[in-house]
Amino acid sequence: MPTVRRIAYQGEPGANSHIVCQEHYPEWEALACASFEDVFAAVEGGEADLAMIPIDNSIAGRVADIHHFLPASTLYIVGEHFLRIRFHLMAVPGADLGTIRTVHSHVHALGQCRRIIREHGLSPQISGDTAGAAREVAEAGDPTQAAISPPLAAGIYGLEVLAEDVEDEEHNTTRFVVLSRDAKPAEQGSGPLVTTFVFNVRNLPAALYKALGGFATNGVNMTKLESYMVDGHFTATQFLAEVEGHPDDPPLQRALEELAFFTTEVKLIGTYPADAFRAE
């Protein structure tokens, strides 16, 4: 009997992370976790084989917690996927746009669906999770309550969709990364690749400028650079960066060697295929 492979995600069944798991790992069992910390622990402890984690949203920006978990984690990025975020307005059977008075969802989803909330004069109520909001509305059984949730949640919780695609911006997209206990770097020359790494710059004048100079002089395209404090120290800054290419490509290899001169630590987190969405 084949072993069940599991992929962990943060949120309740029906969340956007759940949708990405179903799209790209349809044969795997999706494991819902209450927090990002639980997701990392599930993979590190062997309860799940992979994790699907949101890292950036085109409207809300970076998912802040993840940038703190990644450097300290023992996991590696082995893939990336982009998901066009869609939200539906849903309620219990029998409810309609005339009966609903309140709308429940995650604070970011409410902020991304202001138009329909304003048009129908709804009172927004913050929930911890978009899919969890659908569950809460279903459990309440109240026709005056509605949820703004991903399409998958309607079927899971037995709700009726009152309005589709109620997000304000069509470009609303989230980037997810796939994490594994094992480093599985993509093969050099296997196509467009992304390499993610973290580094700490030395506390010296122009250290960051000098550290990044090698990428410019070697023609390496850097697609992400995020900074955050380390252990609450104002003088210690850590950076998460992403570049195009493989560490064994001569230009990137030279850039990383130069980076090492101006940093106290460089940690490669993964080299993986670039999602086709990047080329669109």
C-alpha positions in Angstrom: 0.0 0.0 0.0 1.6 3.3 -1.1 2.5 5.8 1.6 0.2 8.9 1.8 2.2 12.0 1.0 1.2 15.2 2.8 1.6 18.8 2.1 1.0 21.3 4.9 -0.5 24.7 4.7 -1.6 27.5 7.0 -5.3 28.1 7.3 -8.6 26.2 7.3 -9.9 23.9 4.6 -10.9 26.1 1.6 -8.2 28.7 2.1 -6.2 30.0 -0.8 -3.2 28.0 0.3 -5.4 24.9 0.2 -6.4 25.8 -3.4 -2.7 26.0 -4.5 -2.0 22.6 -2.9 -4.9 21.0 -4.8 -3.8 22.7 -8.1 -0.2 21.5 -8.0 -0.3 18.5 -5.7 -3.7 16.9 -6.5 -2.7 13.4 -5.4 -1.4 14.6 -2.0 -3.2 14.9 1.2 -3.5 18.6 2.2 -2.8 19.1 5.9 -4.4 22.2 7.5 -2.4 23.9 10.2 -3.5 26.7 12.6 -0.3 28.8 12.2 2.8 29.2 10.1 4.8 27.9 13.0 2.7 24.7 13.0 3.3 24.3 9.2 7.1 24.5 9.6 7.0 22.1 12.6 4.9 19.6 10.6 7.5 19.3 7.9 10.5 19.5 10.2 9.0 16.8 12.4 8.0 14.5 9.5 4.2 14.8 9.8 4.2 16.3 6.3 6.6 16.0 3.4 6.2 19.5 2.0 4.8 22.9 3.0 3.0 25.5 0.8 3.6 28.9 2.2 2.5 32.4 0.9 5.4 34.8 0.8 4.2 37.8 -1.2 1.0 39.4 -2.3 0.8 42.0 -5.1 -1.4 44.2 -3.0 -0.6 43.5 0.7 3.2 43.1 0.1 5.3 40.6 1.9 4.0 38.1 4.4 6.1 39.4 7.3 6.1 36.3 9.5 7.6 34.1 6.8 10.7 36.2 6.4 11.5 35.5 10.1 10.8 31.8 9.9 12.8 31.1 6.8 16.3 32.0 8.0 15.9 30.1 11.3 14.2 27.1 9.7 16.0 23.9 8.5 13.7 23.8 5.5 14.6 24.6 1.9 12.6 26.1 -1.0 12.1 23.6 -3.8 9.5 25.4 -5.9 7.2 28.4 -6.3 3.7 28.9 -7.5 1.6 32.0 -8.2 -2.2 32.1 -7.6 -4.6 34.7 -8.9 -6.6 35.5 -5.7 -10.4 35.3 -6.2 -12.9 36.0 -3.5 -16.6 35.2 -3.5 -19.4 36.6 -1.3 -21.2 33.7 0.2 -23.9 33.0 2.8 -26.2 30.2 4.1 -28.8 28.8 1.7 -31.8 31.1 1.5 -29.8 34.3 2.2 -29.5 36.9 -0.5 -28.0 40.3 -1.1 -31.0 41.8 0.6 -30.8 39.8 3.8 -27.1 40.2 4.7 -26.0 42.9 7.1 -22.5 41.8 8.1 -19.6 40.4 6.2 -16.8 38.3 7.8 -13.3 37.7 6.5 -9.6 38.1 7.2 -8.6 41.8 7.6 -6.6 41.8 4.3 -9.5 40.3 2.4 -11.9 42.9 3.7 -9.4 45.6 2.7 -9.2 44.1 -0.8 -13.0 43.9 -1.3 -14.0 47.4 -0.2 -16.2 48.1 -3.2 -18.9 45.4 -2.6 -18.9 46.1 1.1 -19.5 49.8 0.5 -22.1 49.1 -2.3 -24.3 47.0 0.0 -23.7 48.9 3.2 -22.3 45.9 5.0 -20.6 46.0 8.4 -17.2 44.3 8.1 -16.2 41.8 10.8 -12.7 40.5 11.1 -12.0 36.8 11.2 -8.7 35.1 11.6 -8.8 33.3 8.2 -10.8 33.7 5.0 -11.9 30.1 4.9 -12.5 30.2 8.6 -14.9 33.0 8.0 -16.9 30.8 5.7 -17.0 28.1 8.4 -18.1 30.5 11.0 -21.0 31.8 8.8 -22.1 28.3 8.1 -22.1 27.4 11.8 -24.1 30.5 12.7 -26.8 29.7 10.2 -27.8 33.4 10.2 -29.0 34.8 6.8 -27.8 38.3 7.9 -24.2 37.1 7.9 -22.0 36.6 4.8 -18.4 35.7 4.3 -15.8 36.9 1.7 -13.9 33.7 1.1 -12.1 31.7 -1.7 -14.4 29.8 -4.1 -13.4 26.4 -2.7 -14.8 27.3 0.8 -18.4 27.6 -0.5 -18.5 23.9 -1.4 -16.7 22.7 1.7 -19.0 24.6 4.1 -22.3 24.3 2.2 -22.7 28.0 1.4 -24.3 29.7 -1.6 -22.4 32.2 -3.6 -24.1 35.5 -3.8 -21.5 37.3 -5.9 -18.4 36.1 -7.6 -14.9 37.7 -7.9 -15.7 40.6 -5.5 -12.0 41.6 -5.1 -11.3 45.2 -6.1 -8.2 44.6 -8.1 -7.9 42.0 -10.9 -4.1 41.8 -10.5 -4.4 40.5 -6.9 -1.9 37.6 -6.9 -0.1 35.7 -4.2 3.3 34.0 -4.6 3.7 30.8 -2.7 6.9 28.8 -2.1 7.2 25.0 -1.5 9.4 23.9 1.4 11.1 20.6 2.0 13.3 19.1 4.7 15.8 18.1 2.0 17.7 20.5 -0.2 16.8 19.6 -3.8 18.4 22.3 -5.9 17.2 22.3 -9.5 19.8 21.2 -12.1 22.0 23.9 -13.7 20.8 24.6 -17.2 17.3 23.1 -16.6 15.5 26.3 -17.5 14.9 29.6 -15.8 15.8 29.3 -12.1 15.5 31.3 -9.0 18.0 31.2 -6.1 16.9 32.4 -2.6 19.4 33.2 0.1 19.8 35.2 3.4 22.8 37.2 4.5 23.9 39.5 7.3 26.0 42.5 6.4 28.9 43.6 8.5 28.2 46.8 10.5 30.4 48.9 8.3 29.9 52.1 6.2 28.6 51.2 2.7 28.7 47.4 3.5 25.4 46.8 1.8 26.4 48.8 -1.3 29.6 46.8 -1.6 27.9 43.5 -0.9 25.4 44.0 -3.7 28.0 45.4 -6.1 29.1 42.0 -7.3 25.6 41.2 -8.6 25.6 44.4 -10.7 29.1 44.0 -12.1 28.4 40.3 -13.0 25.0 41.0 -14.6 22.9 39.0 -12.1 19.3 40.2 -11.9 18.2 40.5 -8.3 14.4 40.2 -8.1 13.9 40.6 -4.3 15.7 42.2 -1.4 14.0 42.4 2.0 15.5 43.6 5.2 14.6 43.1 8.8 16.2 43.4 12.3 17.8 40.4 14.0 16.8 39.7 17.6 15.6 43.3 18.0 19.0 44.9 17.4 19.0 48.1 15.5 22.6 47.6 14.3 22.1 44.0 13.1 20.2 43.7 9.8 19.4 40.5 7.9 18.5 40.5 4.3 16.5 37.9 2.2 17.4 38.1 -1.5 16.4 36.3 -4.6 18.3 36.3 -7.9 17.9 34.7 -11.3 20.2 31.8 -12.0 22.0 28.8 -10.5 24.8 29.2 -7.9 27.1 27.3 -10.2 26.5 29.7 -13.1 29.8 31.7 -13.3 28.2 35.1 -13.0 26.2 34.2 -9.9 29.1 32.2 -8.5 31.4 35.2 -8.7 28.7 37.5 -7.2 28.2 35.2 -4.2 31.9 35.0 -3.6 32.1 38.8 -3.6 29.1 38.9 -1.2 30.9 36.7 1.3 33.6 39.4 1.7 31.1 41.9 3.2 28.8 39.6 5.2 29.0 37.6 8.4 26.8 34.8 7.0 25.3 33.7 3.7 22.8 30.9 3.7 21.4 29.4 0.5 17.7 28.5 1.1 17.0 27.0 -2.4 17.4 27.0 -6.1 14.2 26.1 -7.9 12.4 26.5 -11.3 10.9 29.9 -11.9 7.2 29.7 -12.2 5.9 30.5 -15.8 3.9 33.4 -14.3 7.2 35.3 -14.1 7.4 35.4 -17.9 3.9 36.7 -18.4 
